[in-house]
Amino acid sequence: MPPDHDADASSGTSRLQVALAVDADADRAASVLGEGRPAWLGERLPAADDRDMDRFLIDLELRVSDRAPRVAFRKAAYVEVGPLASDPGGEAISLPISWRAAGMTPLFPVFAGRLSWGPGELRLDGYYAPPGGSVGLMADRLVMNAAARATGRRLLERIAESMRTSAAGGAGGGRGAS
């Protein structure tokens, strides 16, 4: 079992922690994670409820191999992201994020956690519920956690690409963090 894999049989969840090096300053990160969200999240949908969360429809992606990046599985998912928050010194920002499959939901995990940026790094940290109860948790330990980490990493790559694109296009923008 990988060191970052932490299954909790009593709650039926597994921990997901993924980090990716990214070359972006705080203003660019806040712009992309705040008002620049549609660039990496796709289609904005009406909010599901009265919580302060923006809702999007996105294809989450699991690449089969880094050597064959075009070979991938995609699954439509509803992703919800909340407002940005920054630490008192402004050196890190984070926001709540969650997702669930848009169809055939009992067959796919549900995730809830935080997406954060700190100098030189994007991080996804939270918990997901593998499908299938205790059998799903066992399968998660053997195989599915690697797929969850790869999916999380691909999402971080997508966000990092948005940060690179916004830098190349000259978009900066204010923080929008509270």
C-alpha positions as CSV (number, residue, x, y, z in Angstrom):
1,M,0.0,0.0,0.0
2,P,1.4,3.4,-0.9
3,P,2.4,5.6,2.0
4,D,-0.2,8.3,1.2
5,H,-3.0,5.7,1.1
6,D,-5.0,5.8,4.3
7,A,-8.2,3.7,4.2
8,D,-10.7,4.1,7.0
9,A,-13.0,1.0,7.0
10,S,-15.3,2.5,9.6
11,S,-16.2,5.5,7.4
12,G,-15.8,3.7,4.1
13,T,-13.3,6.3,2.8
14,S,-9.8,6.4,1.5
15,R,-7.4,9.4,1.6
16,L,-6.3,11.1,-1.6
17,Q,-3.2,13.3,-1.5
18,V,-1.6,14.4,-4.8
19,A,0.9,17.2,-5.3
20,L,2.4,18.7,-8.5
21,A,5.2,21.2,-9.0
22,V,3.9,24.4,-10.7
23,D,5.6,27.6,-11.7
24,A,3.0,30.2,-10.8
25,D,3.0,33.2,-8.5
26,A,0.2,33.9,-6.0
27,D,-1.6,36.3,-8.2
28,R,-1.7,33.9,-11.1
29,A,-2.7,31.0,-8.9
30,A,-5.5,33.0,-7.4
31,S,-6.7,34.2,-10.8
32,V,-6.9,30.7,-12.2
33,L,-8.4,29.1,-9.1
34,G,-10.8,32.0,-8.6
35,E,-12.4,33.9,-11.4
36,G,-10.4,31.9,-14.1
37,R,-12.1,28.6,-13.1
38,P,-14.1,27.9,-16.3
39,A,-10.8,27.5,-18.2
40,W,-10.0,24.3,-16.4
41,L,-13.4,23.3,-15.2
42,G,-15.4,23.5,-18.3
43,E,-19.2,24.1,-18.4
44,R,-20.7,26.0,-15.5
45,L,-24.0,24.7,-14.2
46,P,-26.6,26.2,-12.0
47,A,-25.7,25.6,-8.3
48,A,-27.1,22.4,-6.8
49,D,-28.2,24.1,-3.6
50,D,-27.8,27.3,-1.6
51,R,-24.2,26.6,-0.5
52,D,-21.5,29.0,-1.7
53,M,-20.2,26.5,-4.3
54,D,-19.8,26.9,-8.0
55,R,-20.8,23.8,-10.0
56,F,-19.3,22.5,-13.3
57,L,-19.6,19.6,-15.6
58,I,-16.1,18.2,-16.5
59,D,-14.6,15.1,-17.9
60,L,-12.2,13.6,-15.3
61,E,-9.5,11.7,-17.0
62,L,-7.4,8.7,-16.2
63,R,-4.5,8.2,-18.5
64,V,-3.4,4.6,-19.1
65,S,0.2,5.5,-19.4
66,D,2.4,8.6,-19.6
67,R,4.0,7.0,-22.7
68,A,0.6,6.9,-24.4
69,P,-1.1,10.1,-23.2
70,R,-3.9,9.8,-25.8
71,V,-5.0,6.5,-24.3
72,A,-7.3,7.6,-21.5
73,F,-10.6,6.8,-19.8
74,R,-12.9,9.8,-19.3
75,K,-15.9,10.1,-17.0
76,A,-18.3,13.0,-16.8
77,A,-18.4,14.4,-13.3
78,Y,-20.1,17.2,-11.4
79,V,-17.4,19.2,-9.7
80,E,-18.1,21.8,-7.0
81,V,-15.6,24.4,-5.9
82,G,-16.0,26.9,-3.2
83,P,-14.6,30.4,-2.5
84,L,-10.8,31.0,-2.3
85,A,-9.3,31.5,1.1
86,S,-5.7,32.7,1.8
87,D,-3.5,32.3,4.7
88,P,-2.8,35.5,6.7
89,G,0.6,36.1,4.9
90,G,-0.9,35.4,1.5
91,E,1.7,32.6,0.8
92,A,-0.9,29.9,0.2
93,I,-4.5,29.8,-1.1
94,S,-7.0,27.0,-1.0
95,L,-10.6,26.2,-1.8
96,P,-13.0,23.3,-1.1
97,I,-13.5,20.9,-4.0
98,S,-15.7,17.9,-4.4
99,W,-16.9,15.7,-7.3
100,R,-19.2,12.8,-8.1
101,A,-19.9,11.0,-11.4
102,A,-22.6,12.5,-13.6
103,G,-24.0,9.1,-14.5
104,M,-23.9,5.6,-13.2
105,T,-22.9,7.1,-9.8
106,P,-22.9,3.9,-7.8
107,L,-20.0,2.6,-9.8
108,F,-17.7,5.6,-9.2
109,P,-16.1,7.2,-6.2
110,V,-17.2,10.4,-4.6
111,F,-14.5,12.9,-3.5
112,A,-14.5,15.8,-1.0
113,G,-11.4,17.8,0.0
114,R,-9.3,20.9,-0.6
115,L,-7.4,22.2,-3.6
116,S,-4.5,24.4,-2.6
117,W,-1.6,26.4,-4.0
118,G,1.6,27.2,-2.2
119,P,4.8,28.5,-3.6
120,G,5.8,26.1,-6.3
121,E,3.1,23.5,-5.7
122,L,-0.5,22.6,-6.4
123,R,-2.0,20.1,-4.0
124,L,-5.2,18.0,-3.8
125,D,-6.0,16.6,-0.4
126,G,-9.2,14.9,0.8
127,Y,-11.1,11.7,1.1
128,Y,-13.1,9.6,-1.4
129,A,-15.6,6.8,-0.9
130,P,-14.8,3.9,-3.3
131,P,-17.9,2.2,-4.7
132,G,-18.8,-1.2,-3.3
133,G,-18.6,-0.8,0.5
134,S,-16.0,-3.0,2.3
135,V,-15.3,-4.9,-0.9
136,G,-14.6,-1.6,-2.7
137,L,-12.3,-0.5,0.1
138,M,-10.3,-3.8,-0.3
139,A,-10.1,-3.3,-4.1
140,D,-9.1,0.3,-3.5
141,R,-6.1,-0.9,-1.5
142,L,-5.0,-3.2,-4.3
143,V,-5.6,-1.1,-7.4
144,M,-8.2,1.7,-7.3
145,N,-6.1,4.1,-5.2
146,A,-3.5,4.2,-7.9
147,A,-6.3,5.2,-10.4
148,A,-7.6,7.8,-7.9
149,R,-4.1,9.3,-7.6
150,A,-3.6,9.3,-11.3
151,T,-7.0,11.0,-11.9
152,G,-6.2,13.6,-9.2
153,R,-2.8,14.2,-10.8
154,R,-4.3,14.7,-14.2
155,L,-6.7,17.3,-12.8
156,L,-3.7,19.2,-11.2
157,E,-1.9,19.0,-14.6
158,R,-5.0,20.6,-16.2
159,I,-4.9,23.4,-13.7
160,A,-1.2,23.9,-14.0
161,E,-1.6,24.1,-17.8
162,S,-4.3,26.8,-17.3
163,M,-1.8,28.7,-15.1
164,R,0.9,28.5,-17.8
165,T,-1.6,29.6,-20.5
166,S,-2.8,32.6,-18.4
167,A,0.9,33.6,-17.9
168,A,1.6,33.3,-21.6
169,G,-1.5,35.3,-22.5
170,G,-0.6,38.0,-20.1
171,A,-3.6,37.4,-17.9
172,G,-2.9,38.1,-14.3
173,G,-5.7,39.5,-12.4
174,G,-6.4,40.3,-8.8
175,R,-6.5,37.8,-6.1
176,G,-10.2,37.3,-5.3
177,A,-9.0,35.5,-2.1
178,S,-10.5,36.4,1.2
